[in-house]
Amino acid sequence: MRPASEGELSEMIRGAAGPLALCGGGTRRIGPLRGEVLDTGGLTGVDLYEPGALTLVVRAGTPLATVEALLAAERQRLSFEVPDLRGLLGRAGVSTIGGVVAANASGPRRVQAGACRDSLLGVRLVDGSAAVLKNGGRVMKNVTGYDLVKLMAGSRGRLGVLTGVALKVQAIPEAEVTLIAKMPRDQGLAALRAALATPFDVSGAACGPQAMLRIEGMAGSVGYRAAALQARLGGDWHQVAGAESAALWAAVRDVSAFSGRDGAVWRLVVKPTEAARVAATLGGEAIFDWGGGLIWLLTEGGRGAAIRAAVGPHGHATLVRPAAGDEGTAPFPPEPPAVARLTEGLCARFDPRGLFTPEGRA
């Protein structure tokens, strides 16, 4: 099924006889599709773009590349730096803006600009009873009742089918500089945390073979803040700028170091102060983002129980790409009982017939 309008989508959902598997471009799906495929790629088009107001309203099936090109023509961008995981997951296809929102896909700049949900102003969707719902608008404001804007970001199709989103965008900065230093991992992670605690507005803090810190903004400000941060941290840091800096962060964003390599890939969200402990416990190869709050782990298959135990109750571990031995491992961790009860209640409200199969959970 591939609706070309919100009305067609509503009729398809109303007439559905069994589970539906929602699919945009299929580029960031975790786990197999189950049920009749409902392809949202026909819901395309830009409904409103006001560069002066930093506001974009677009239909959910619109390709992400189309959105990014439209914004770039006005020297603007999506602040949350959307990851492209096609190389990591071995996928083709075209990412859609609805899929980005449904996955709450967010890259290295999350430490400064927030996640996708923090740039989301409004949503339109069709729920499991075929009702068309709208929430939010074109400006940030308080809401009463269900905050569907926040609920839909990261819901991965559990509550309804997105048909349109309104997003806050930002200007592309004049300059970008990255500070780089080679140092032991524990020392590098400590430097990332220290940098994020300074007033120098760091927009990226990652650690792999080397520690990296990014600063963006007006050229004069970037130069001053980079020099001041380097002096504050001490040690042997050097700077790269412009396209060279951007390429480094694109590789972090897209987890390019693990693309095409054998093994399972896990996405671990932990307290930054716990990152070194978790990585040391698990071994494998790790890339740290968000000042240590996000760990991408490349390891052998069959380690789900050990990995989730190491992350503990204050984080979560998602199996993004399984390997041999992971056949019985759920991609997503079980929800705590209180959260599971809330999820069950929300799904009963928005999908009373149980049409939308939870991605990676069914």
Secondary structure, DSSP 8 states (H G I E B T S, - for coil): ---SSHHHHHHHHHH--S-EEEESSSSS--S---SEEEE-TT---EEEEEGGGTEEEEETTSBHHHHHHHHHTTTEE-TT-----HHHHT--S--BHHHHHHTT---TTHHHH--HHHHEEEEEEEETTS-EEEEE-SS-----S--HHHHHTT-TTSSEEEEEEEEE-EE--SEEEEEEE---HHHHHHHHHHHHTSSS-EEEEEESSSEEEEEEESHHHHHHHHHHHHHHH-SS-EEEEHHHHHHHHHHHHTTGGGTT-SSEEEEEE--GGGHHHHHHHH-SEEEEEGGGTEEEEEE-SS-HHHHHHHH-TTSEEEEEE--TT-TT--SS----HHHHHHHHHHHHHH-TT--B--TTT-
